[in-house]
């Protein structure tokens, strides 16, 4: 089904996948935990301060998202994504040169603000424009790039840090981010042709859309999910290090999260073209909750199971933001609707490491945060179950049972 779309659009999917993986979503979240120990020794960074800096980066990223959505609609995916890749590379170089907690915090905030165009917004918009019948699978394959980055980059960066220090680790990330210029410039479409009157009409339509009940429920589901579990991604390596694992082993287990993300994104994308995508969101919450409880009770012996569960949740959530947005709302409003949800997701994902780090500091370990994560994931599971069904068909036409 829809193989003709892949014959025509495979280059865009490939470029979008590579660009997403080499963007801020693929390179920052899954690797930042590798730097905590070195930053703690050299500049006195605590777990709480690390969480606060990561939160600052995600808040600035979220603040930039609405602007990114408008820029994509106006200038096209290619120019926006290329600018984001260049800014991300410069941001990692800036982080490699910090000598104080204040400088680290400022660099993280600047990274989130100026590298926001390297987030998935321009890449998924390019894919949505070229696919209808197989849109879920195409978006899933696009997100595989982030999974590949999550699987392959942490072991590489962890080895570099172990051998040459954390500053060299940031330089490696800068080089990888710079490679993101290639798929952006040579694989994504250029500036769209949209009449000014149509642009104003779409803007008015989005203003009504973002106040609608279906959009608010969907927004709440993704926000609650990120708030509950996303912080464990950045605390995963520090947690394993406290459990006695060497950094190379901890980094390898972090790479297992990426492998889980890869498989989940393909499976969820394929299934979303066949069954109700919101059900997949609820199921991923339950799986992640069980994995976190198992990790809390079993310790590092069950770290592989915890890594697989965290990867499954992240893979499903990243897929479903684009899939549910394209399925339930007008394609003309996709960039702005996706950007707003992604902004809320990133803010919640930024708060999550902060509360997990604070609770770990207070409790003297990660068992209590893991149990809280497991309980907290029940909320988004219920919200996904409440997302109205069949608001819009896969080709964008309004259904009779529209919400």
SULDA-V301743 format. One record per helix or strand. SS is the DSSP state (2 for helix, 1 for strand). FROM is the first residue (numbers start at 0). TO is the last residue. Records with the same first field share a line. If there is no record, write none. Layout:
BEGIN
SS = FROM-TO / FROM-TO
END
This chain:
BEGIN
2 = 2-20 / 23-26 / 31-42 / 46-74 / 76-94 / 100-113 / 115-117 / 120-129 / 134-163 / 165-186 / 195-208 / 212-228 / 230-241 / 246-271 / 276-327 / 330-362 / 366-385
1 = 391-391 / 397-397
END
